[in-house]
Structures are given as C-alpha cells and as structure tokens.
Amino acid sequence: MEQLFNIDFNRIHSSDEKEAAGRKKNFELFLKGGLPNKKDENWKFSDLNFIISKNFKNITNNDEYKFDEKIELINDFDHNKIILVNGSLKSCDLQFEKSGKVKIESLKSFESSHQQLKNNLNNLNKALSIGGFNLEVQKDYKCKKPIIIYNYFTKNLNNKIINNSNKIKVSQNSELTLIEYNICENSKFIKNTFEKINIDKGAILKIINLQKTKSNGYFYKNISGTQDYNSSYQNFILSSGLKFNKIEIDMNLEKEKSNCYILSGLNLSKDEHQEIKTQINHLAPNCKSYQKIKNVLESDSKGVYLGKIFVNDIAQKTDAYQLSKALILNDQAEFNAKPELEIYADDVKCSHGSTSGSIDEEAIHYLMTRGIELRKAKKLLIKGFINEIFENIPEEKIKTFLEKSIAAQIDEIR
C-alpha cells in the first residue's frame, strides 16, 4: 500500500504541530487498513483496492491551485452560483437571496481520529483533506432560486487524490435546491469526499447530481445525514460518465413524518463502473422512504445497487419502498443488486425488488411498424425508461435542462 501512495504532507497547510501529527497518524491508520476490497461485504462488487492498483501508480496529494480560468455557466434557468476548484471553495454569488440568509464558507476545521475507523477511506480523508465547504440556510427561509455548485477539476490532476469534507445544514422550516455539477478536464484522478447533512424540523433539501461530460475521474462520496420532524430529503443521482463512482448514503429519519427520496437514472458506457449504496434508517413512527434506481448499461460497463431499509421497533406506520431496474444493452454489461429489509416493527408497509433485462423487442417492432428506424426506436425506449425519474422534479425549467442533458448522453449510445 505504501508503494502505491507518495504523499507529501508539506503540501497541506496545518494550523499547528498537533494537527500535522494528527494527519500523519490518520494516514498511518489508513495504510494499516488499506483500500477496501471484495472481502468487505460493502465492497463485494466494487473491489476498490484492485481498481485503484490496476489504474494508478505513485498517487500523490493535490495542493492549492491558482485558478484563473473561465467556467462555462448554465444559462437555462436563473440560479445562484458556488465555484469549487478541485474541491476547494473559490467564489460564490448568491444574488437571488436575501443577505445573510444563506451562508457559505470554506470548511477548515480538522477532525482527527486516533483509531481505525470502520470506513478506512474516512481515515484517508481525515489525513489529507484540504478543501470543502460549510453551507447553511437560516431558519424560516426558503431559497428563491436553486444553487448550482460548479465542481470544476483542473487539467493537472493525473495520479493525484483529492480529499474534501462538506457540511450542509437546512434549518427549521427552510428550503434549498442544490445542483452539484461536475466539470472535469481530461485528467485521471481520485476524489474522496465525506459529507454531513442536517435537515431540521419542517425543512426541505433537494440535491441533484449531474456530470457535464465523460471523465477519467474515480469518485467516492459518503453522505451521512439526520432528519428532524416533518423534514424532507430528496436526492436525484444523474452523474453518469465517470470511470468509477460510488455513492454511499446513510440517512437517519429520527423524528416522525420525515421522508427520504433517492432516485437515480444512469447511462453507463464503455469501462464505466457505478455503485449506489444506501441505508435508510427508520427510527421514528410515521416516516416514509422511497428509492428507485435505474441503470442503462452498454459495452463492458458495470452497475451496482446495495440498498438497505432498517426499521426500528418503535417505528410503527413506516412506509418504505425500494426498487432497482436495469436495462442491459449487450452481453458484456453487468448489473448487481442486493436489496435488504431489516424490520423490527409489526405495523409497517415495506417492499423491495430488483429487475434486469434487455429492451422489449415487441416494443421495438411496434415503433418500427410506425416508420421509426431501429436505432431511434431503441433510444426512444431508453429515454422513456430513464425519464420517469424526472416526474418528481416540480421545477419545469430544471426538469427540461436535465432531460436535455440526459438525452445527450443517450444519443451517444451506439
């Protein structure tokens, strides 16, 4: 493991000797545990040790980058802007919001650990994290426009690893729509992110994940969150195009009437590997969770969904739904799913399932009898398969933009 990494701690600004020593200790703990592999049940279908060792050598950490390039912005709808460069906060423009109601700042605090953490990538993150943000929406404030986080990655990142930590807090009776928009230049790099989310009583947080173009990036993101009474968390995962991408979501529905929605529509092409792992913990009565994961796979791509619903014994009247569907376009593509229910309450409505298959030949035949040529007929069916995800996005201009972005991805399918 030491031979794979060539870390220079002089690139990391530490506030004092204690922080510097803490970072080195966390890196030692990471080296001891190593990258996760298929022996770990949580990584059974995504052996990160094998994937990284196969594709990288002499991995080093990134440092601060002087950024003076111009980023192409989205013009399809009005929005606030946050610019991240290699995970570090560079600028923000909250022009549509009242002053002081939305706060954004660089996350500079260092949290050390002196023990081997269950997720060893967290030890790595604590050792090397140099960027990230802290975003907070104040009490009783509903954002007038969505915020787009332009997550820009520069050209000089080959064989580098970026570690960031983020915090998002949506205070009582407030509302935020956040679009995370990845823009990657043609570098082969690793991104390791840990994000904590807190949604207070009556608050709503919607997050949309989107990748602008295909990338040689290898991404891992761990999201852990808590939800208070009558709160809502909605996450739309549309980030196709990365060489490797694993998103872990662990949400705790701690108070009554909270709800959690996770919806994904992914188009995976040659050599792409994407995994979504969720654990939704129903810890209070009368809560709802809804998960629908859709994958379109071609060439030798690989999709994975590991989803668990946990229902505590006091969480009566739980309503939990979980479904994954895969549309497999050839024999080389692969989809693995492992849906789980762990239920200790008796008055609940819970279901889970997983299906995979090829395009319906009868539907293809029907469209062709109506004068639509074969390739176009296939793409129409793929769009219909994915576009169901967008039904849950009420903002028409955002929905139109997302549909256009996904349509461009589908047009690349052979």
N, C-alpha and C positions, 0 to 999 in steps of 0.2 A: 504493500500500500504506500509506503514512504517513497518508493521508486516512481510511483505514478504522479505524486504531487511534489512541486518545487515552490513552496510558499515563502514569500518574503514579507515578514512582519514589519519591516521598515516602511512598507508602503501604506501601512494602516496607522492613522493618527489615533493614539491613545491619550486619554486625558491625564493619566498618571501611571506610575510604575505598577500599581495594583491592577489596573485594567489591562496593561500589557501582559502581566503574568497570568491573569485570568484567561486571556485569549489563547495564550500558548498552552495552558492547561487543558482548555476545551479541545484544542487541536490534537493534543496527545490522546485524549479520550476518544476522539474520532478515529485516529489511526489504530487505536486498540480494537475498536469495534468494527472498523472497515465500512465499506459501502454495503448497503443491503443487497441480499441475493435471494435466490429462489428457495433457500431453506427457511426463510421467513415467510409465513403464510400470507402476510400482507404484500409480499413481493413475488408471489408464486409465478405470476405470468409476466412479470417485468423485472428480470434479473439485472438490477442496475449495475452491480459490480462487473458483470460480463459486458453489458452495453458500453459502459464508460471505458473499461480496459481495452475493448476492441477498437474504439473510435478516437481515443485520446492518448497522448503521451506528454510527459513533462508539464502537467497542469499547473499554472501559476495563478495568483490572485490579481484582480484588476486594481487599479488605483484611480485617483481622481483624474478626470479627463477635461481638458479645456475645450469647451463646446461653443462653436460659433457658426454652426450650420443652420440652414433654414429648414424647418419641418413643414411638409405639406399638410395643411389642416383640412378637416372635413367641412364642406360648405352646404351640406344638405339640410341642416337644421341649426337653429341657434343653440349655443351651449357655452358653458364655462370651460376653462382650459387649465390643466395642470400638466407641466412638462417634466418628465423624468428622463434622465440620460444615464444609461447603464444602471438604472435603479435608484439613482440619487436625484433628489428634488432640485430642479434648476429654476423654475419660474411657475407662477400661477396667475390667472386672470379670472376673477370671479365677478365679472362686470354685471351680471344679471341679478346678483344677490345683494341684500342689504348688508351694509358694513358691519362686521363683527359677528354675523350670524353663522358663517361657515369659516372655520379656522383650519389652516393647513400649515404644517411646519415640518422641517427635517426631523427624523427620529434619530436622536444622537445617543440616547441612553444605552448603556452596556449592561446586559444581564448575564452574569457568569453562572456556570454550573460546575460543581466540584464532584459530580458523579456521572456515571454512564447513563444517559437518557435513553428511554425506550426507543425513541426515534433518533438514531445516531446522526442523521442529517441535521438535527437540531444542534448537536454538539458542534458540527462543522459550521453551521450558521452563526452560532454564538462566537466562534473563534474568528471568523473572517468578515462578518457583516460590517459594511461601512456606509450603507445608504438606507433609504426607506423614508416613509412619511407617517405622520400622525394627523389624521383627518377627523374633524368633529363638527357635527351640526348641532347648533344650540337648541334648547328646549322650545317647543311650540313653534318651530319654524319649518315651513315646507318650501324646499328649494324651488325657485321659479323655473329654472331650466336644468337639464342634466349637466353633469360634469364629465368631460372626457379626459381621461388620463392618457396622454400620448407617451407611451412607454417606448422610448427610442434607444436602440442599441447600435453602437458605432462600428466602424469597419475594422478597428484594431483589436478585436477580441479573440482571435484564434488561440485555442488551447487555454483560455482563461476561464475562471469561475467567478461568478458574481453572486454575492450573498447579501440579501436585504431582509429587513424586518419592517412590517407595516402594522399600524393600528387604525381601526375605523370605529367611531362611536356615533350612533344616531340617537340623540337624546329624546326624552319623553315627548310624544305627540309630534315628532318632526318627521320629515320625509326626504329621501335622497335617491336619485337615479344616477348610477355611476357606470360609465362605459370605459373598460380597460382595453386600449387599442395598441397592440404591439406592432412596432415598426422595426424590422430587423434588416441590417445590411448583411452582406454575404460572408459573415464570419461563422466559424464553428466554435461554440462556447457553451458553457453550462450556467444555468440560472437556478439558484436555490433560495426560495422565498418562504418565510413564515409570516402569517398574517392573523391578527386577533381582531375579532369583530364583537361589538357590544351593541345590542338593539334594545333600547329602553321601552317602557310601557307605552303602548299605542303608537310606536314608531314603525316606519316602513323603510326598508332598504332593498333597492333593486340593483343588481350588478349584472352587466353584460360583458362577456369576454370575447374579443374578436382579434384575429390576426390579419394584418393588411395583406401580406404576401408570404409565399413559402420561405422557409428559413432553415438554416443548418443548426438552429439552437436546440439544446437539450434542457428542457424546463421541468422543474419540480416545484409545486406550490402546496403548502399545508395551511389550510384555513380552519381555525377553531373559533367557535362563537357561542354566545349566550343570548337568549331571548327572554324578555320580560312579558308581562301580561298583555294579551291582545296585540302583540307585535307581529310583523311580517318580514320574512327574508325570502327574496326571490333571486336565484342565480341562473342566468342563461349562458351556457358554455358553447361557444361557436368558434373556438380557437383552433381551427384546422390549419395544417401547413407546417407544423414543427416536426423535426426529425424524431424527437421524443418529447412527450408531455404527459406528466402525471399530476393530477389534481386530487388532493385529499381534502374532504370537507367533513368536519366533526362539529355538529350543531347540537346544543343543549336547549330544549324547549322547557324552560324552568318554571314558567307560570302559565296559568290557564289561558285558553283561547289564542295561544300563539300558533303561528303557522309557518311552514317552511316549504318552498317550492324549488326544486332543482330540475332544470330542463336542458337538454343538450341535443344539438344536431351537428354532427361532424362528418366531413367528407375526407377520407384518408386515402392517399395515393401512394406511389412507389416508396418503399422503405420507411414509411411513417408509422410510428408506434404511439398510441394514445391510450391512457388509462384514466378512468374516473373511479375514485373510491369514496364512498360516503358512509357515514354513520350518523343517523338521526336518532337522538335520544329523547324519548317522550318521558318527561319527569314530572308532569302535572296533568290533571284531568282536562278533557275537552280541547285537546290540541290536534292539529291536522298537519300531515306532511304528504307531499305529492312529488314523486320522482318519475320522470320519463326520459330515458336515454336512447337516442337514435344514432346509429352509425351507418355510413355508406362506405364500403371498403372495396378497393380495387388493387391490382398488381399484387405485391407481396406485403401489403400493409397489415397492421395488427391492432385490433381494438380490444379493450378490456373494461369490464364493469364489475366492480365489487361493491355491493350495496347492502348495508345492514340497518334494520329498524329495531331499536330497543325500546321496549315499553315497560316502565317501572310498575310495581304492584299498585301504586296509588293513582296511576294514570288511566283511570276509567274514562270511557267515552272517547278513546283515541280513534282517530280516523287516519289510517296510513296506507298509502298506495305506492307501489314500486313496479316499474316495468322497463325492460330494455328490449330494443328491437334492432336487428342488424340486417342490412341489405348487402349481400355479398355478391360481387360482380364477376368473380372468377375463382378458380380452384386454388390459387396461391394465397389469397387473402384469408385472414384468420380472425375469429371473434370468440372471446372467452367471457363468460358471465357467471357470477356467483351471488345470487340474491339470497339474503338471510332475514329471518324473523326471530327475535328473541323476546317473548311476551310473558309477562308475569301478572297481568290484569285479565279479568274474565269478561268484562263488558266492553269489547273493542270491535272495530271493523278494520281488519288489516288484510292486505293481499299483496302478492308479489308474483313476478313471472318474467320469462325471457324467451324470445323467439328469434330465429335467424333463418334466412332463406334467400333465394335468388329473385330476380324480377319476374313478375307474373307474366308468363308467355301469352296467356289469353288476353290480358290487358294490352300487351304489345300488338297482338294480332288485331284487336278491335281498333286501336288507333291507326294502324296501317291500312285497314279497310276504309278508313275515313280520309285517306290521302296523305297521312303523315309518314315521312320516311323513318326508317328503323332507328337511326341514331337520335333523331329529335324525339321520337316516341319514348325511348329509354330515358332521356333527360327530363321529359315532362313527368314521368312516373317518379323519378328521383326527387324532383322538386316537390311533388305532392307529398312524398314520404317525409321530407325534411320540414316543409313549410308549416306543418301542423304545430311545430314548436312556437311559431310566431303569433299564434292565436292568443297567447297570454300576454302579449305586449300591447297595451292600450294606445300608446302614443303613435299616431299614424305615420308621422314623418320618420321617426326612428325605425318603425317596422318596415317602411318602404326602403330605407337605406340598408337595413340588414338583409332584406330579401334580395336586393340588388347585389350585395356583397356575396351572399351565398350562391346566387345564380352564376356569378363569375367563376366561382370555384367549380360548380357543376359543369360549366362549359368546357373546363379543362379535362374533364373525364373523357377517356377515349371510347 
